[in-house]
Amino acid sequence: MAATQEETMGNPLFRKAAFAVALTMTACSPPLAFGATPEAVVAAPDRSEADRQSDSTREPVKLLQFIGATPGWHVLDMAAGAGYSTELMARAVAPDGKVFAQSGRLSDKLAERLKTSAMANVELIVTPADNLSSPSLKNLDLVTFLFGYHDTTFLPVDRAKMNKAILDALKPGGLLIIADHSAKPEDGANVGKTLHRIAEKTLRSEVEEAGFVFVAEGDFLRHPEDERTTPSSQNPASVDNFILKFRKP
C-alpha cells in the first residue's frame, strides 16, 4: 500500500533529503542583498574583496542613500569602467530593475564582473559617451556618472551633445547623479588629463545649460584639506570630491 502524505513527510529519510534540496536551492539563489537597504547591499557576502577595499574612499552606503534608487528603476551608469558603481546600482534596483552600463570600450575587469550573478540585470552598451542612440535608453529613472565626467574633457567627446543625450534618455522627473574629483575654480575643465579633475562650478554650469535643474549636493566625499593641485590618483583617500544631484524638468 502506498504511504500517505503524512507518513512520507514524517519519514526521517524524507526530511533529510528535503533539507539537502533546500540547501542546494539556497546556494543557487541570487544574493539576498538584491533590492535591499543600502547597508545590506554593501554588506552582501558575495561582493568582491577589491570592491570592499574601494568602499573606504567611495562611501557606498551614503552614496546609495543620496541617490535613492529603488527596486524596479531603470538606470544608465555612464563610464562604467570596471563596474564598481554599476554593480551597486544593479543590486539596488533588483530584482525587477535594469541597469545599462555605458562604456567606450569593454574592459577585461568589467567583462569578468558581467559573468557574476549580481550583474544578471545589467546590459552592456559599448558606445561613445555622446552617442546614446540605443532604443533601450529611453524613459530612464536615473543616470549615474561617477568619476568619469572629467575624462570627457580630453577625449573626443562633445559634452554639450552628451549632456543633451542624457537629458533625452531620462523620463520627466528623472535624476542625474554626478560625482567627480574637484579642481580649483580657475582651472575649469582644463586639468582633466593632467590632474584628472574638473571644477565643480564648470561641470554644474554645463549640465544646467543642457536643461537640468540642480536639486542637491552631498558633502560626504569632501576633503577641504585637498589643495587640488596634484593628480587625483596620487592619494585618493584625501581627494576632495563633489557629488551633485540634478533632475529633468
Accessible surface in RSA format (square Angstrom, percent):
REM  Atomic radii and reference values for relative SASA: ProtOr
REM  Chains: A
REM  Algorithm: Lee & Richards
REM  Probe-radius: 1.40
REM  Slices: 20
REM RES _ NUM      All-atoms   Total-Side   Main-Chain    Non-polar    All polar
REM                ABS   REL    ABS   REL    ABS   REL    ABS   REL    ABS   REL
RES MET A   1   241.08 124.8 150.63  99.7  90.45 215.3 125.85 107.0 115.23 152.7
RES ALA A   2    93.83  86.3  64.80 100.0  29.03  66.0  75.76 106.7  18.07  47.9
RES ALA A   3    66.56  61.2  37.65  58.1  28.91  65.8  41.22  58.0  25.34  67.1
RES THR A   4    71.41  50.8  63.18  64.0   8.24  19.6  68.65  92.2   2.77   4.2
RES GLN A   5   132.00  73.8 117.75  86.1  14.25  33.9  39.84  84.8  92.16  69.9
RES GLU A   6   132.47  76.1 119.68  90.5  12.79  30.5  69.38 134.2  63.09  51.5
RES GLU A   7   109.10  62.6  92.86  70.3  16.23  38.7  45.77  88.5  63.33  51.7
RES THR A   8    53.83  38.3  49.43  50.1   4.40  10.5  42.60  57.2  11.23  17.0
RES MET A   9   104.96  54.4  98.77  65.4   6.18  14.7  85.67  72.8  19.29  25.6
RES GLY A  10    41.95  51.7   0.00   N/A  41.95  51.7  29.60  81.2  12.35  27.7
RES ASN A  11    65.94  45.5  60.79  58.7   5.14  12.4   8.90  21.4  57.04  55.1
RES PRO A  12    90.13  65.7  84.47  77.0   5.67  20.6  85.41  70.5   4.72  29.3
RES LEU A  13   138.44  77.1 132.89  95.1   5.54  13.9 133.36  93.7   5.08  13.7
RES PHE A  14    85.58  42.8  78.82  48.8   6.76  17.6  84.48  51.2   1.10   3.2
RES ARG A  15   129.06  54.2 121.91  62.1   7.14  17.0  57.97  79.2  71.09  43.1
RES LYS A  16   153.32  74.8 146.21  89.7   7.11  16.9  94.34  84.9  58.98  62.8
RES ALA A  17    56.89  52.3  48.76  75.2   8.13  18.5  55.97  78.8   0.92   2.4
RES ALA A  18    47.55  43.7  35.67  55.0  11.89  27.0  42.37  59.7   5.18  13.7
RES PHE A  19   131.87  66.0 126.77  78.5   5.10  13.3 131.30  79.6   0.57   1.6
RES ALA A  20    53.13  48.8  49.29  76.1   3.84   8.7  51.63  72.7   1.50   4.0
RES VAL A  21    88.00  57.9  85.30  77.2   2.69   6.5  87.82  76.3   0.18   0.5
RES ALA A  22    50.11  46.1  45.30  69.9   4.81  10.9  49.04  69.1   1.07   2.8
RES LEU A  23    99.64  55.5  95.34  68.2   4.30  10.8  95.76  67.3   3.88  10.4
RES THR A  24    83.61  59.5  78.42  79.5   5.19  12.4  57.85  77.7  25.75  38.9
RES MET A  25   128.15  66.4 122.35  81.0   5.80  13.8 104.60  88.9  23.56  31.2
RES THR A  26    95.79  68.1  83.99  85.1  11.81  28.1  62.42  83.8  33.37  50.4
RES ALA A  27    86.87  79.9  46.85  72.3  40.02  91.0  58.54  82.4  28.32  75.0
RES CYS A  28   102.93  77.9  68.34  76.2  34.59  81.3  33.24  84.2  69.69  75.1
RES SER A  29    55.65  47.0  35.95  48.0  19.70  45.4  19.37  41.2  36.29  50.8
RES PRO A  30    84.05  61.3  76.89  70.1   7.16  26.0  79.44  65.6   4.61  28.7
RES PRO A  31    20.95  15.3   6.26   5.7  14.68  53.4  18.25  15.1   2.70  16.8
RES LEU A  32   167.50  93.3 142.26 101.8  25.24  63.4 146.44 102.8  21.06  56.7
RES ALA A  33     6.86   6.3   2.98   4.6   3.89   8.8   5.91   8.3   0.96   2.5
RES PHE A  34    40.54  20.3  24.36  15.1  16.18  42.1  24.36  14.8  16.18  46.3
RES GLY A  35    24.97  30.8   0.00   N/A  24.97  30.8   2.48   6.8  22.49  50.4
RES ALA A  36    37.59  34.6  14.82  22.9  22.77  51.8  25.81  36.3  11.78  31.2
RES THR A  37    80.22  57.1  75.08  76.1   5.14  12.3  72.77  97.7   7.45  11.3
RES PRO A  38    36.27  26.4  35.75  32.6   0.52   1.9  36.27  29.9   0.00   0.0
RES GLU A  39    90.02  51.7  85.51  64.7   4.52  10.8  56.91 110.1  33.11  27.0
RES ALA A  40    37.82  34.8  29.48  45.5   8.34  19.0  35.37  49.8   2.45   6.5
RES VAL A  41     0.64   0.4   0.64   0.6   0.00   0.0   0.64   0.6   0.00   0.0
RES VAL A  42    19.79  13.0  19.36  17.5   0.43   1.0  19.36  16.8   0.43   1.2
RES ALA A  43    69.77  64.2  48.56  74.9  21.21  48.2  54.73  77.1  15.04  39.8
RES ALA A  44     2.02   1.9   0.01   0.0   2.01   4.6   2.02   2.8   0.00   0.0
RES PRO A  45   121.37  88.5  92.34  84.2  29.03 105.5  98.48  81.3  22.88 142.2
RES ASP A  46    69.80  48.9  38.19  38.0  31.62  74.8  44.48 104.7  25.33  25.3
RES ARG A  47    11.27   4.7   1.96   1.0   9.32  22.2   0.00   0.0  11.27   6.8
RES SER A  48    52.91  44.7  41.58  55.5  11.33  26.1  49.11 104.6   3.80   5.3
RES GLU A  49   114.06  65.5 105.55  79.9   8.52  20.3  56.24 108.8  57.82  47.2
RES ALA A  50    68.10  62.6  58.89  90.9   9.21  21.0  62.29  87.7   5.81  15.4
RES ASP A  51     6.04   4.2   6.04   6.0   0.00   0.0   0.00   0.0   6.04   6.0
RES ARG A  52    79.46  33.4  67.79  34.6  11.67  27.8  34.44  47.1  45.02  27.3
RES GLN A  53   121.03  67.7 105.47  77.1  15.57  37.1  40.00  85.1  81.03  61.5
RES SER A  54    42.60  36.0  35.18  46.9   7.42  17.1  12.30  26.2  30.29  42.4
RES ASP A  55    24.69  17.3  19.24  19.1   5.45  12.9  14.90  35.1   9.79   9.8
RES SER A  56    93.44  79.0  56.14  74.9  37.30  85.9  54.91 116.9  38.53  54.0
RES THR A  57    43.29  30.8  31.71  32.2  11.57  27.6  24.67  33.1  18.61  28.1
RES ARG A  58    52.01  21.8  50.70  25.8   1.32   3.1  13.00  17.8  39.02  23.6
RES GLU A  59    60.53  34.8  58.52  44.3   2.02   4.8   7.81  15.1  52.73  43.0
RES PRO A  60     5.98   4.4   5.98   5.5   0.00   0.0   5.98   4.9   0.00   0.0
RES VAL A  61    39.58  26.0  39.49  35.8   0.09   0.2  39.49  34.3   0.09   0.2
RES LYS A  62    98.65  48.1  96.55  59.2   2.10   5.0  54.13  48.7  44.52  47.4
RES LEU A  63     6.23   3.5   6.23   4.5   0.00   0.0   6.23   4.4   0.00   0.0
RES LEU A  64     8.20   4.6   4.39   3.1   3.81   9.6   4.39   3.1   3.81  10.2
RES GLN A  65    96.69  54.1  71.27  52.1  25.42  60.5  31.97  68.1  64.72  49.1
RES PHE A  66    32.80  16.4  21.92  13.6  10.88  28.3  30.81  18.7   1.99   5.7
RES ILE A  67     1.73   1.0   0.08   0.1   1.65   4.0   0.08   0.1   1.65   4.5
RES GLY A  68    36.69  45.2   0.00   N/A  36.69  45.2  27.61  75.8   9.08  20.3
RES ALA A  69    18.46  17.0   0.63   1.0  17.83  40.6   0.63   0.9  17.83  47.2
RES THR A  70    65.78  46.8  65.29  66.2   0.49   1.2  55.70  74.8  10.08  15.2
RES PRO A  71    66.54  48.5  47.47  43.3  19.08  69.3  47.47  39.2  19.08 118.6
RES GLY A  72    29.08  35.9   0.00   N/A  29.08  35.9  13.41  36.8  15.67  35.1
RES TRP A  73    58.49  23.5  58.34  28.2   0.15   0.3  42.38  22.6  16.11  26.1
RES HIS A  74    74.05  40.5  74.05  51.5   0.00   0.0  43.25  44.6  30.80  35.8
RES VAL A  75     0.00   0.0   0.00   0.0   0.00   0.0   0.00   0.0   0.00   0.0
RES LEU A  76     0.00   0.0   0.00   0.0   0.00   0.0   0.00   0.0   0.00   0.0
RES ASP A  77     0.46   0.3   0.46   0.5   0.00   0.0   0.00   0.0   0.46   0.5
RES MET A  78     1.09   0.6   0.03   0.0   1.06   2.5   0.03   0.0   1.06   1.4
RES ALA A  79    43.62  40.1  23.50  36.3  20.12  45.8  31.08  43.8  12.54  33.2
RES ALA A  80     6.86   6.3   0.00   0.0   6.86  15.6   0.01   0.0   6.85  18.1
RES GLY A  81    40.67  50.1   0.00   N/A  40.67  50.1  38.66 106.1   2.00   4.5
RES ALA A  82    40.22  37.0  30.95  47.8   9.27  21.1  31.13  43.8   9.10  24.1
RES GLY A  83     0.26   0.3   0.00   N/A   0.26   0.3   0.00   0.0   0.26   0.6
RES TYR A  84    19.36   9.0  16.89   9.6   2.47   6.4  16.89  12.7   2.47   3.0
RES SER A  85    10.07   8.5   8.89  11.9   1.18   2.7   0.85   1.8   9.22  12.9
RES THR A  86     0.00   0.0   0.00   0.0   0.00   0.0   0.00   0.0   0.00   0.0
RES GLU A  87    10.80   6.2  10.80   8.2   0.00   0.0   1.42   2.7   9.38   7.7
RES LEU A  88     2.16   1.2   2.16   1.5   0.00   0.0   2.16   1.5   0.00   0.0
RES MET A  89     1.54   0.8   1.54   1.0   0.00   0.0   0.05   0.0   1.49   2.0
RES ALA A  90     0.00   0.0   0.00   0.0   0.00   0.0   0.00   0.0   0.00   0.0
RES ARG A  91     0.94   0.4   0.94   0.5   0.00   0.0   0.00   0.0   0.94   0.6
RES ALA A  92     8.55   7.9   6.49  10.0   2.06   4.7   6.65   9.4   1.90   5.0
RES VAL A  93     0.00   0.0   0.00   0.0   0.00   0.0   0.00   0.0   0.00   0.0
RES ALA A  94     1.24   1.1   1.24   1.9   0.00   0.0   1.24   1.8   0.00   0.0
RES PRO A  95   106.68  77.8  81.86  74.6  24.82  90.2  83.86  69.2  22.82 141.8
RES ASP A  96   105.72  74.1  79.43  79.1  26.29  62.2  43.35 102.0  62.37  62.2
RES GLY A  97     5.64   7.0   0.00   N/A   5.64   7.0   0.00   0.0   5.64  12.6
RES LYS A  98    60.80  29.7  60.80  37.3   0.00   0.0  26.77  24.1  34.03  36.2
RES VAL A  99     0.00   0.0   0.00   0.0   0.00   0.0   0.00   0.0   0.00   0.0
RES PHE A 100     9.22   4.6   9.22   5.7   0.00   0.0   9.22   5.6   0.00   0.0
RES ALA A 101     0.00   0.0   0.00   0.0   0.00   0.0   0.00   0.0   0.00   0.0
RES GLN A 102     5.04   2.8   5.04   3.7   0.00   0.0   0.00   0.0   5.04   3.8
RES SER A 103    10.18   8.6   9.07  12.1   1.10   2.5   1.12   2.4   9.06  12.7
RES GLY A 104    57.23  70.6   0.00   N/A  57.23  70.6  25.85  70.9  31.37  70.3
RES ARG A 105   176.18  74.0 172.29  87.8   3.89   9.3  71.25  97.4 104.93  63.6
RES LEU A 106    78.65  43.8  56.46  40.4  22.19  55.8  56.46  39.6  22.19  59.7
RES SER A 107    28.18  23.8  26.34  35.2   1.84   4.2  27.98  59.6   0.20   0.3
RES ASP A 108   123.84  86.7 117.23 116.7   6.62  15.6  36.06  84.9  87.78  87.5
RES LYS A 109   154.88  75.6 146.49  89.9   8.39  20.0  92.97  83.7  61.91  65.9
RES LEU A 110     0.04   0.0   0.04   0.0   0.00   0.0   0.04   0.0   0.00   0.0
RES ALA A 111    30.10  27.7  25.46  39.3   4.63  10.5  26.95  38.0   3.14   8.3
RES GLU A 112   102.79  59.0  98.55  74.6   4.23  10.1  47.29  91.5  55.50  45.3
RES ARG A 113    35.64  15.0  30.48  15.5   5.15  12.3  14.67  20.0  20.97  12.7
RES LEU A 114    45.36  25.3  27.25  19.5  18.10  45.5  27.25  19.1  18.10  48.7
RES LYS A 115   156.68  76.4 117.83  72.3  38.85  92.5  89.42  80.5  67.27  71.7
RES THR A 116    65.10  46.3  55.38  56.1   9.72  23.2  61.85  83.1   3.25   4.9
RES SER A 117    67.16  56.8  51.47  68.7  15.69  36.2  44.36  94.5  22.80  31.9
RES ALA A 118     2.31   2.1   2.09   3.2   0.23   0.5   2.09   2.9   0.23   0.6
RES MET A 119     3.53   1.8   0.00   0.0   3.53   8.4   0.00   0.0   3.53   4.7
RES ALA A 120    87.24  80.2  46.56  71.9  40.68  92.5  58.43  82.3  28.81  76.3
RES ASN A 121    20.74  14.3  15.05  14.5   5.69  13.7  20.00  48.1   0.74   0.7
RES VAL A 122    18.05  11.9   0.00   0.0  18.05  43.5   0.00   0.0  18.05  48.9
RES GLU A 123    64.32  36.9  60.47  45.7   3.85   9.2  25.49  49.3  38.83  31.7
RES LEU A 124    50.31  28.0  27.20  19.5  23.12  58.1  27.20  19.1  23.12  62.2
RES ILE A 125    19.35  11.0  15.95  11.9   3.40   8.2  19.35  13.9   0.00   0.0
RES VAL A 126    81.48  53.6  51.88  47.0  29.60  71.3  51.88  45.1  29.60  80.3
RES THR A 127    18.27  13.0  14.75  14.9   3.52   8.4  14.00  18.8   4.27   6.5
RES PRO A 128    72.69  53.0  67.40  61.4   5.29  19.2  72.69  60.0   0.00   0.0
RES ALA A 129    12.44  11.4   9.75  15.1   2.69   6.1   9.75  13.7   2.69   7.1
RES ASP A 130    19.21  13.5  18.27  18.2   0.95   2.2   0.00   0.0  19.21  19.2
RES ASN A 131    63.91  44.1  61.08  59.0   2.84   6.8   9.73  23.4  54.18  52.4
RES LEU A 132    12.73   7.1   0.13   0.1  12.60  31.7   1.63   1.1  11.10  29.9
RES SER A 133    85.94  72.6  60.53  80.8  25.41  58.5  45.55  97.0  40.39  56.6
RES SER A 134    27.98  23.6  19.34  25.8   8.64  19.9  17.31  36.9  10.67  14.9
RES PRO A 135   120.63  87.9 102.09  93.1  18.54  67.4 107.28  88.6  13.35  83.0
RES SER A 136    46.98  39.7  27.89  37.2  19.08  44.0  13.72  29.2  33.25  46.6
RES LEU A 137     0.58   0.3   0.00   0.0   0.58   1.5   0.00   0.0   0.58   1.6
RES LYS A 138   108.93  53.1  98.03  60.1  10.90  26.0  59.92  53.9  49.01  52.2
RES ASN A 139   107.99  74.5  95.32  92.1  12.67  30.5  21.11  50.8  86.88  84.0
RES LEU A 140     0.23   0.1   0.23   0.2   0.00   0.0   0.23   0.2   0.00   0.0
RES ASP A 141    18.72  13.1  16.28  16.2   2.44   5.8   1.76   4.2  16.95  16.9
RES LEU A 142     0.00   0.0   0.00   0.0   0.00   0.0   0.00   0.0   0.00   0.0
RES VAL A 143     0.00   0.0   0.00   0.0   0.00   0.0   0.00   0.0   0.00   0.0
RES THR A 144     0.00   0.0   0.00   0.0   0.00   0.0   0.00   0.0   0.00   0.0
RES PHE A 145     1.47   0.7   1.47   0.9   0.00   0.0   1.47   0.9   0.00   0.0
RES LEU A 146    12.96   7.2   1.49   1.1  11.47  28.8   1.49   1.0  11.47  30.9
RES PHE A 147    32.77  16.4  20.40  12.6  12.37  32.2  20.40  12.4  12.37  35.4
RES GLY A 148     4.37   5.4   0.00   N/A   4.37   5.4   3.08   8.5   1.29   2.9
RES TYR A 149     0.12   0.1   0.12   0.1   0.00   0.0   0.12   0.1   0.00   0.0
RES HIS A 150     7.97   4.4   7.97   5.5   0.00   0.0   5.34   5.5   2.63   3.1
RES ASP A 151    41.47  29.0  41.47  41.3   0.00   0.0   9.50  22.4  31.96  31.9
RES THR A 152     6.55   4.7   5.40   5.5   1.15   2.7   5.40   7.3   1.15   1.7
RES THR A 153    29.23  20.8   1.60   1.6  27.63  65.8   0.66   0.9  28.57  43.2
RES PHE A 154    71.46  35.8  37.87  23.5  33.58  87.4  45.72  27.7  25.74  73.7
RES LEU A 155    87.94  49.0  77.74  55.6  10.21  25.7  78.36  55.0   9.58  25.8
RES PRO A 156   132.84  96.8  98.49  89.8  34.34 124.8 115.76  95.6  17.08 106.2
RES VAL A 157    26.87  17.7   9.58   8.7  17.29  41.7  11.06   9.6  15.80  42.9
RES ASP A 158    76.32  53.5  65.15  64.8  11.18  26.4  26.09  61.4  50.23  50.1
RES ARG A 159    54.86  23.0  50.58  25.8   4.27  10.2   7.89  10.8  46.97  28.5
RES ALA A 160    75.05  69.0  59.82  92.3  15.23  34.6  67.53  95.1   7.52  19.9
RES LYS A 161   116.71  56.9 108.35  66.5   8.36  19.9  66.95  60.3  49.76  53.0
RES MET A 162     0.00   0.0   0.00   0.0   0.00   0.0   0.00   0.0   0.00   0.0
RES ASN A 163     1.82   1.3   1.43   1.4   0.39   0.9   0.54   1.3   1.28   1.2
RES LYS A 164   101.83  49.7 101.83  62.5   0.00   0.0  74.46  67.0  27.36  29.1
RES ALA A 165    20.87  19.2  13.65  21.1   7.23  16.4  18.83  26.5   2.04   5.4
RES ILE A 166     0.57   0.3   0.57   0.4   0.00   0.0   0.57   0.4   0.00   0.0
RES LEU A 167    19.68  11.0  19.68  14.1   0.00   0.0  19.68  13.8   0.00   0.0
RES ASP A 168    66.78  46.8  53.72  53.5  13.06  30.9  19.54  46.0  47.24  47.1
RES ALA A 169     1.51   1.4   0.37   0.6   1.14   2.6   1.46   2.1   0.05   0.1
RES LEU A 170     2.69   1.5   0.00   0.0   2.69   6.8   0.00   0.0   2.69   7.2
RES LYS A 171    83.95  41.0  83.27  51.1   0.69   1.6  41.61  37.5  42.35  45.1
RES PRO A 172   100.77  73.4  85.21  77.7  15.57  56.6  85.71  70.8  15.06  93.6
RES GLY A 173    30.47  37.6   0.00   N/A  30.47  37.6  21.13  58.0   9.34  20.9
RES GLY A 174     1.64   2.0   0.00   N/A   1.64   2.0   1.64   4.5   0.00   0.0
RES LEU A 175    15.93   8.9  15.93  11.4   0.00   0.0  15.93  11.2   0.00   0.0
RES LEU A 176     0.65   0.4   0.65   0.5   0.00   0.0   0.65   0.5   0.00   0.0
RES ILE A 177     0.00   0.0   0.00   0.0   0.00   0.0   0.00   0.0   0.00   0.0
RES ILE A 178     1.37   0.8   1.37   1.0   0.00   0.0   1.37   1.0   0.00   0.0
RES ALA A 179     0.34   0.3   0.34   0.5   0.00   0.0   0.34   0.5   0.00   0.0
RES ASP A 180     0.00   0.0   0.00   0.0   0.00   0.0   0.00   0.0   0.00   0.0
RES HIS A 181    34.45  18.8  34.45  23.9   0.00   0.0  20.53  21.2  13.91  16.2
RES SER A 182     2.72   2.3   2.72   3.6   0.00   0.0   0.00   0.0   2.72   3.8
RES ALA A 183     1.89   1.7   0.00   0.0   1.89   4.3   0.00   0.0   1.89   5.0
RES LYS A 184    63.60  31.0  63.60  39.0   0.00   0.0  22.31  20.1  41.29  44.0
RES PRO A 185    87.41  63.7  71.56  65.2  15.84  57.6  72.96  60.2  14.44  89.8
RES GLU A 186   126.57  72.7  89.66  67.8  36.92  87.9  64.83 125.4  61.75  50.4
RES ASP A 187    28.53  20.0  26.55  26.4   1.99   4.7   1.99   4.7  26.55  26.5
RES GLY A 188    11.77  14.5   0.00   N/A  11.77  14.5  11.77  32.3   0.00   0.0
RES ALA A 189    23.95  22.0  12.06  18.6  11.89  27.1  12.10  17.0  11.86  31.4
RES ASN A 190   128.13  88.4  96.19  93.0  31.94  76.9  30.52  73.5  97.61  94.3
RES VAL A 191    19.83  13.0  19.83  18.0   0.00   0.0  19.83  17.2   0.00   0.0
RES GLY A 192     1.82   2.2   0.00   N/A   1.82   2.2   0.03   0.1   1.79   4.0
RES LYS A 193   146.17  71.3 133.64  82.0  12.53  29.8  75.87  68.3  70.30  74.9
RES THR A 194    93.88  66.8  75.31  76.3  18.57  44.3  78.14 105.0  15.74  23.8
RES LEU A 195    26.23  14.6  26.23  18.8   0.00   0.0  26.23  18.4   0.00   0.0
RES HIS A 196    64.12  35.0  64.12  44.6   0.00   0.0  38.03  39.2  26.09  30.4
RES ARG A 197     0.92   0.4   0.92   0.5   0.00   0.0   0.00   0.0   0.92   0.6
RES ILE A 198     0.00   0.0   0.00   0.0   0.00   0.0   0.00   0.0   0.00   0.0
RES ALA A 199     0.89   0.8   0.89   1.4   0.00   0.0   0.89   1.2   0.00   0.0
RES GLU A 200    37.92  21.8  35.43  26.8   2.49   5.9  15.87  30.7  22.05  18.0
RES LYS A 201   166.88  81.4 159.02  97.6   7.86  18.7 105.99  95.4  60.89  64.9
RES THR A 202    34.76  24.7  29.31  29.7   5.46  13.0  22.37  30.0  12.39  18.7
RES LEU A 203     0.00   0.0   0.00   0.0   0.00   0.0   0.00   0.0   0.00   0.0
RES ARG A 204    82.78  34.8  82.78  42.2   0.00   0.0  14.97  20.5  67.82  41.1
RES SER A 205    60.33  51.0  53.53  71.4   6.80  15.7  25.48  54.3  34.85  48.8
RES GLU A 206    39.45  22.7  34.27  25.9   5.18  12.3  26.33  50.9  13.13  10.7
RES VAL A 207     0.03   0.0   0.03   0.0   0.00   0.0   0.03   0.0   0.00   0.0
RES GLU A 208    64.43  37.0  51.40  38.9  13.03  31.0  18.81  36.4  45.62  37.2
RES GLU A 209   150.65  86.5 115.32  87.2  35.32  84.1  48.68  94.2 101.96  83.2
RES ALA A 210    18.82  17.3   2.31   3.6  16.51  37.6  12.11  17.1   6.71  17.8
RES GLY A 211    31.93  39.4   0.00   N/A  31.93  39.4  26.71  73.3   5.22  11.7
RES PHE A 212     7.03   3.5   0.06   0.0   6.97  18.1   0.06   0.0   6.97  20.0
RES VAL A 213    81.09  53.4  78.07  70.7   3.02   7.3  81.09  70.5   0.00   0.0
RES PHE A 214    54.59  27.3  36.52  22.6  18.07  47.0  36.52  22.1  18.07  51.7
RES VAL A 215    61.55  40.5  32.83  29.7  28.72  69.2  36.56  31.8  25.00  67.8
RES ALA A 216    34.99  32.2  30.22  46.6   4.77  10.8  34.99  49.3   0.00   0.0
RES GLU A 217    78.12  44.8  48.64  36.8  29.47  70.2  15.13  29.3  62.99  51.4
RES GLY A 218     5.02   6.2   0.00   N/A   5.02   6.2   4.97  13.6   0.06   0.1
RES ASP A 219   113.59  79.6 101.98 101.5  11.62  27.5  31.00  73.0  82.59  82.4
RES PHE A 220    39.48  19.8  17.64  10.9  21.85  56.9  26.47  16.0  13.02  37.3
RES LEU A 221     6.67   3.7   4.93   3.5   1.74   4.4   6.60   4.6   0.07   0.2
RES ARG A 222    71.03  29.8  54.45  27.8  16.58  39.5  26.24  35.9  44.79  27.1
RES HIS A 223    58.32  31.9  57.89  40.2   0.43   1.1  32.93  33.9  25.39  29.5
RES PRO A 224   124.02  90.4  91.16  83.1  32.86 119.4 101.07  83.4  22.95 142.6
RES GLU A 225   109.45  62.8  80.66  61.0  28.79  68.5  70.44 136.3  39.01  31.8
RES ASP A 226    21.51  15.1   9.35   9.3  12.16  28.8   5.89  13.9  15.62  15.6
RES GLU A 227   134.59  77.3 119.32  90.3  15.27  36.4  47.07  91.0  87.52  71.5
RES ARG A 228    70.31  29.5  69.98  35.7   0.33   0.8   1.94   2.6  68.37  41.4
RES THR A 229    68.92  49.0  48.71  49.4  20.21  48.2  39.57  53.1  29.35  44.4
RES THR A 230    65.05  46.3  64.66  65.6   0.39   0.9  48.10  64.6  16.96  25.6
RES PRO A 231    35.90  26.2  35.48  32.3   0.43   1.5  35.48  29.3   0.43   2.6
RES SER A 232     6.81   5.8   4.07   5.4   2.74   6.3   0.29   0.6   6.52   9.1
RES SER A 233    84.59  71.5  62.23  83.1  22.36  51.5  47.38 100.9  37.21  52.1
RES GLN A 234   124.19  69.4  88.26  64.5  35.93  85.5  36.41  77.5  87.78  66.6
RES ASN A 235    84.53  58.3  82.61  79.8   1.91   4.6  24.31  58.5  60.22  58.2
RES PRO A 236    72.98  53.2  67.43  61.5   5.54  20.1  68.67  56.7   4.30  26.7
RES ALA A 237    61.26  56.3  50.28  77.6  10.98  25.0  51.98  73.2   9.28  24.6
RES SER A 238    34.77  29.4  33.50  44.7   1.27   2.9  21.74  46.3  13.03  18.3
RES VAL A 239     6.29   4.1   6.16   5.6   0.14   0.3   6.27   5.5   0.02   0.1
RES ASP A 240     9.54   6.7   9.54   9.5   0.00   0.0   2.03   4.8   7.51   7.5
RES ASN A 241    10.02   6.9   9.98   9.6   0.04   0.1   0.00   0.0  10.02   9.7
RES PHE A 242     0.00   0.0   0.00   0.0   0.00   0.0   0.00   0.0   0.00   0.0
RES ILE A 243     0.02   0.0   0.02   0.0   0.00   0.0   0.02   0.0   0.00   0.0
RES LEU A 244     0.24   0.1   0.24   0.2   0.00   0.0   0.24   0.2   0.00   0.0
RES LYS A 245    31.66  15.4  31.66  19.4   0.00   0.0   2.03   1.8  29.63  31.6
RES PHE A 246     0.00   0.0   0.00   0.0   0.00   0.0   0.00   0.0   0.00   0.0
RES ARG A 247    98.12  41.2  98.09  50.0   0.03   0.1  30.88  42.2  67.24  40.8
RES LYS A 248    37.05  18.1  36.78  22.6   0.27   0.6  19.32  17.4  17.72  18.9
RES PRO A 249   100.91  73.5  56.92  51.9  43.99 159.9  89.75  74.1  11.16  69.3
END  Absolute sums over single chains surface
CHAIN  1 A    12570.9      10116.9       2453.9       7578.8       4992.1
END  Absolute sums over all chains
TOTAL         12570.9      10116.9       2453.9       7578.8       4992.1
